[in-house]
């Protein structure tokens, strides 16, 4: 969703806080989905799935460009997030 001009720094900060709330809510939703993934993967190789990672990166880079975000920044954020989720999945599989 595009935003207009803000009249003050406080308004910008309030908008950022609202957006952060949505981002964190969506990360929670994504986390809940990721928590289901280890049920369908048997090995660390299944978890790491480099082809799938690159597919996700290509998709989010395109979405970033479509929505006026910096594709390089979005890629860095997603690679960090994906690495964290992979670590989680590997821990789950290792406990089996």
MIDOSE-1310 file (N, C-alpha, C; in nm, 2 decimals, decimal comma, always signed):
residues 96
xxxx	+0,09/-0,12/+0,00/+0,00/+0,00/+0,00/+0,09/+0,12/+0,00; +0,07/+0,21/-0,09/+0,15/+0,33/-0,10/+0,10/+0,43/+0,00; +0,19/+0,52/+0,04/+0,16/+0,62/+0,14/+0,18/+0,76/+0,08; +0,11/+0,85/+0,14/+0,13/+0,99/+0,09/+0,23/+1,06/+0,17
xxxx	+0,23/+1,19/+0,15/+0,33/+1,27/+0,23/+0,28/+1,28/+0,38; +0,38/+1,28/+0,46/+0,35/+1,29/+0,61/+0,38/+1,43/+0,65; +0,30/+1,48/+0,74/+0,32/+1,62/+0,79/+0,43/+1,64/+0,89; +0,47/+1,53/+0,96/+0,57/+1,54/+1,06/+0,64/+1,41/+1,08
xxxx	+0,75/+1,41/+1,15/+0,83/+1,30/+1,18/+0,75/+1,20/+1,27; +0,67/+1,25/+1,36/+0,58/+1,17/+1,44/+0,49/+1,09/+1,36; +0,43/+1,15/+1,25/+0,34/+1,07/+1,16/+0,42/+0,96/+1,09; +0,54/+0,99/+1,04/+0,62/+0,89/+0,97/+0,65/+0,78/+1,07
xxxx	+0,69/+0,81/+1,19/+0,72/+0,71/+1,29/+0,60/+0,62/+1,32; +0,48/+0,68/+1,33/+0,36/+0,61/+1,36/+0,33/+0,51/+1,25; +0,35/+0,56/+1,13/+0,32/+0,47/+1,01/+0,42/+0,36/+1,01; +0,55/+0,38/+1,04/+0,65/+0,28/+1,05/+0,61/+0,18/+1,16
xxxx	+0,57/+0,23/+1,27/+0,53/+0,14/+1,38/+0,41/+0,05/+1,34; +0,31/+0,11/+1,27/+0,20/+0,03/+1,22/+0,25/-0,08/+1,12; +0,33/-0,04/+1,03/+0,38/-0,13/+0,93/+0,47/-0,24/+1,00; +0,55/-0,21/+1,10/+0,62/-0,31/+1,17/+0,53/-0,41/+1,24
xxxx	+0,42/-0,36/+1,29/+0,32/-0,45/+1,35/+0,27/-0,56/+1,25; +0,25/-0,51/+1,13/+0,20/-0,60/+1,03/+0,31/-0,70/+0,98; +0,43/-0,65/+0,97/+0,54/-0,73/+0,93/+0,56/-0,84/+1,03; +0,56/-0,81/+1,16/+0,58/-0,91/+1,27/+0,46/-1,01/+1,27
xxxx	+0,34/-0,96/+1,25/+0,23/-1,05/+1,25/+0,25/-1,15/+1,13; +0,29/-1,10/+1,02/+0,31/-1,19/+0,90/+0,42/-1,28/+0,92; +0,53/-1,24/+0,99/+0,64/-1,33/+1,02/+0,59/-1,44/+1,12; +0,51/-1,41/+1,21/+0,45/-1,51/+1,29/+0,37/-1,61/+1,21
xxxx	+0,29/-1,56/+1,12/+0,22/-1,65/+1,03/+0,31/-1,74/+0,95; +0,42/-1,68/+0,89/+0,52/-1,75/+0,82/+0,58/-1,86/+0,90; +0,62/-1,82/+1,03/+0,68/-1,91/+1,12/+0,59/-2,03/+1,15; +0,47/-2,01/+1,16/+0,37/-2,12/+1,19/+0,37/-2,22/+1,07
xxxx	+0,38/-2,16/+0,95/+0,39/-2,25/+0,83/+0,52/-2,33/+0,83; +0,63/-2,26/+0,85/+0,76/-2,32/+0,85/+0,77/-2,43/+0,96; +0,70/-2,41/+1,07/+0,70/-2,52/+1,18/+0,64/-2,65/+1,13; +0,56/-2,64/+1,02/+0,50/-2,76/+0,96/+0,59/-2,83/+0,87
xxxx	+0,69/-2,76/+0,81/+0,77/-2,81/+0,71/+0,85/-2,94/+0,75; +0,91/-2,94/+0,87/+0,99/-3,06/+0,90/+0,92/-3,19/+0,89; +0,78/-3,19/+0,90/+0,70/-3,31/+0,89/+0,72/-3,37/+0,75; +0,76/-3,29/+0,65/+0,76/-3,34/+0,51/+0,90/-3,35/+0,46
xxxx	+1,00/-3,33/+0,55/+1,14/-3,34/+0,51/+1,21/-3,44/+0,60; +1,30/-3,52/+0,54/+1,36/-3,63/+0,61/+1,51/-3,60/+0,64; +1,58/-3,52/+0,56/+1,72/-3,51/+0,57/+1,76/-3,36/+0,57; +1,88/-3,33/+0,61/+1,93/-3,20/+0,61/+1,94/-3,14/+0,46
xxxx	+1,96/-3,23/+0,37/+1,96/-3,19/+0,23/+1,82/-3,14/+0,18; +1,72/-3,22/+0,23/+1,58/-3,18/+0,20/+1,55/-3,04/+0,26; +1,61/-3,01/+0,38/+1,58/-2,88/+0,44/+1,65/-2,77/+0,37; +1,78/-2,79/+0,33/+1,85/-2,68/+0,27/+1,80/-2,64/+0,14
xxxx	+1,76/-2,73/+0,06/+1,69/-2,71/-0,07/+1,73/-2,58/-0,14; +1,86/-2,58/-0,19/+1,91/-2,45/-0,25/+1,82/-2,41/-0,37; +1,77/-2,50/-0,45/+1,69/-2,46/-0,56/+1,56/-2,39/-0,52; +1,50/-2,43/-0,41/+1,38/-2,37/-0,36/+1,42/-2,23/-0,30
xxxx	+1,53/-2,22/-0,23/+1,57/-2,09/-0,18/+1,59/-1,99/-0,29; +1,65/-2,03/-0,40/+1,67/-1,94/-0,51/+1,54/-1,90/-0,58; +1,45/-2,00/-0,58/+1,31/-1,97/-0,63/+1,24/-1,86/-0,55; +1,25/-1,88/-0,42/+1,19/-1,78/-0,33/+1,26/-1,64/-0,35
xxxx	+1,39/-1,64/-0,36/+1,46/-1,51/-0,37/+1,42/-1,45/-0,50; +1,42/-1,52/-0,61/+1,37/-1,46/-0,74/+1,23/-1,40/-0,73; +1,15/-1,47/-0,66/+1,01/-1,42/-0,64/+1,00/-1,30/-0,56; +1,07/-1,29/-0,45/+1,06/-1,17/-0,36/+1,14/-1,06/-0,42
xxxx	+1,24/-1,08/-0,50/+1,30/-0,97/-0,57/+1,21/-0,91/-0,67; +1,13/-0,99/-0,74/+1,03/-0,94/-0,84/+0,92/-0,86/-0,76; +0,88/-0,92/-0,65/+0,78/-0,85/-0,57/+0,83/-0,71/-0,52; +0,95/-0,71/-0,48/+1,01/-0,59/-0,43/+1,01/-0,48/-0,54
xxxx	+1,05/-0,52/-0,66/+1,05/-0,42/-0,77/+0,91/-0,37/-0,80; +0,82/-0,47/-0,79/+0,68/-0,43/-0,82/+0,62/-0,33/-0,72; +0,67/-0,35/-0,60/+0,61/-0,26/-0,49/+0,70/-0,15/-0,45; +0,80/-0,12/-0,53/+0,89/+0,00/-0,50/+0,99/-0,02/-0,39
xxxx	+1,02/-0,15/-0,35/+1,12/-0,17/-0,25/+1,25/-0,20/-0,33; +1,36/-0,19/-0,26/+1,49/-0,22/-0,31/+1,51/-0,37/-0,32; +1,52/-0,43/-0,44/+1,53/-0,58/-0,45/+1,66/-0,63/-0,38; +1,77/-0,56/-0,38/+1,89/-0,60/-0,31/+1,86/-0,61/-0,16
xxxx	+1,80/-0,51/-0,10/+1,77/-0,51/+0,04/+1,67/-0,63/+0,08; +1,57/-0,64/+0,00/+1,47/-0,75/+0,02/+1,54/-0,88/+0,01; +1,63/-0,90/-0,08/+1,70/-1,03/-0,09/+1,79/-1,05/+0,03; +1,86/-0,95/+0,08/+1,94/-0,97/+0,20/+1,85/-1,01/+0,32
xxxx	+1,74/-0,94/+0,33/+1,65/-0,97/+0,44/+1,60/-1,11/+0,43; +1,56/-1,15/+0,32/+1,50/-1,29/+0,30/+1,61/-1,39/+0,32; +1,73/-1,37/+0,27/+1,84/-1,47/+0,29/+1,86/-1,49/+0,44; +1,86/-1,38/+0,52/+1,88/-1,39/+0,66/+1,76/-1,47/+0,72
xxxx	+1,64/-1,43/+0,69/+1,53/-1,50/+0,74/+1,53/-1,65/+0,71; +1,55/-1,68/+0,58/+1,55/-1,82/+0,54/+1,66/-1,90/+0,61; +1,78/-1,84/+0,63/+1,88/-1,91/+0,70/+1,84/-1,94/+0,84; +1,77/-1,85/+0,91/+1,72/-1,87/+1,04/+1,61/-1,98/+1,04
xxxx	+1,53/-1,99/+0,95/+1,43/-2,09/+0,94/+1,49/-2,23/+0,91; +1,59/-2,23/+0,82/+1,66/-2,35/+0,79/+1,73/-2,41/+0,92; +1,79/-2,32/+1,00/+1,85/-2,36/+1,12/+1,74/-2,43/+1,21; +1,63/-2,37/+1,22/+1,52/-2,42/+1,30/+1,48/-2,56/+1,25
xxxx	+1,46/-2,57/+1,12/+1,42/-2,70/+1,06/+1,53/-2,81/+1,09; +1,66/-2,77/+1,07/+1,76/-2,87/+1,10/+1,76/-2,91/+1,24; +1,74/-2,82/+1,34/+1,73/-2,86/+1,48/+1,62/-2,96/+1,50; +1,50/-2,94/+1,44/+1,39/-3,03/+1,45/+1,42/-3,17/+1,40
xxxx	+1,48/-3,17/+1,28/+1,52/-3,30/+1,22/+1,62/-3,37/+1,30; +1,72/-3,30/+1,35/+1,83/-3,36/+1,43/+1,77/-3,43/+1,56; +1,66/-3,37/+1,61/+1,60/-3,43/+1,73/+1,53/-3,56/+1,71; +1,50/-3,60/+1,59/+1,42/-3,72/+1,56/+1,50/-3,84/+1,59
